[in-house]
Amino acid sequence: MKILGFNPSHHSSTCIVNNGEIEYFIQEERINKMKYVSFPMESFIDLLKNRTPDVVCLACASISFPLCNQSDESLWHVITDIYLKKNYEFFDFSFSHDQKKKPNEGGFHHIAHASSAFYNSGFKEALCLVADGLGSIILNSGTETETLFKFSYPSFFEILHKKLYNNSFPKHIPEALPDNMTITTKINLSRVYETVTMYLGFSRNDAGKTMGLSSYGKYNENIPNFLDKEGDGDPNVIIVDSDRKGEYEIEKNYQCTFIDKEKNPYLKNQDATKWHHNKSNITDLEKDVAWKVQDETQKRVGDIIEKGIKETGLKQVCCSGGYFLNCVANYYLVKRFPDIDFYFDPIANDAGTAMGIAQLFYYHKTRDTTIRPLKSLYLGPKYSKKELLQGIKNYTNI
């Protein structure tokens, strides 16, 4: 059975899982050379040249990047009408866990993230923590931000805790949420990190630059805490202001989140272009702010993991979602928990969800319990020696 998984939102990607083995995976930007592009049109075409899937699985888009805009919708019709020449089974992941097929309360973005990490980890069972900006809308009430799962084969997973954010999408909130869910109107730790990244003059997808800059900073008593005691963005420091949308030219600030410089005048920073292109102009403020958000968020993630370990007794932990592209935080976790076996998803961004949803479908459908740890990331197109030499020749003749 060949299963095609695809992620249609940012970091769009396609994947083929063939009888449980990852046969092919590619991120759209590797083909069309456009960073963070949505909808994997060209990778679909490349994948379907020599492969005929039996099942098509959609990795649910995160809420910030809806499945279809007008152009995406037309592309989708092209793919379904032209390239998918047979009546495929389209998989709607509507169960919440194992064979009981309970409702999934509205979405599966975090489930796809967790599946990618778990099935590639080589662990028989594990805690799976997903932390990212925004995931699926759950119970029509809020958008998932951090989820802690307990995963085991073939497709058993339990939601130990899920945090939801509802300020951007004010929906009806049930009188009684499940005990394993909480809702907050404050932004989560991943978006706090993105907000600080934009404060430093970068795009939100350039959080790795904030991570690198943090190594040059230190504790500064004048810089307030970005997180409150619940681990969310402190509303006295991090604000949501829709009227200021587009203020950050580099980003258009889709999140409308800002550092409140009026309440925190010490954080009034210089024009980032002064030091982005001349490192001699950088001040301790930029370095120390980066250090602060790095230190706070990685400690908070560690606290979530520590609580899960105490609750379950598990010694294997899988981590996925955009936050875990942060290798400094990952190293911190390994040092903090020396007795825990960690697996950090190497494709922790949304591209990995195409792989995760295809793997989850396979294991749920077949009830297979074979453990298949990921051994290589070279999963894209293959080229012959002749093709490689020709490519080198073409490049050197430019």
Secondary structure, DSSP 8 states (H G I E B T S, - for coil): -EEEEEE-SSS-EEEEEETTEEEEEEEHHHHH--TT-SS-HHHHHHHHTS---SEEEE----TTS-S--HHHHHHHHHIIIII--S--EEE---B-SGGGT-B-TT--HHHHHHHHHHHHH--SEEEEEEE-S---EETTTEEEEEEEEEEETTTEEEEEEEEEE-SSS-----SS--TTEEEESS--HHHHHHHHHHHTT--GGGHHHHHHHHTT----TTS--SB-TTSSB-TTTEEE-GGGTT-STTTTTTT-EEE-TTT-GGG----THHHHS-GGG--HHHHHHHHHHHHHHHHHHHHHHHHHHHHH---EEEEESGGGG-HHHHHHHHHH-TTSEEEE-TT-STTHHHHHHHHHHHHHHH----------S--S----HHHHHHHHHHHHT-
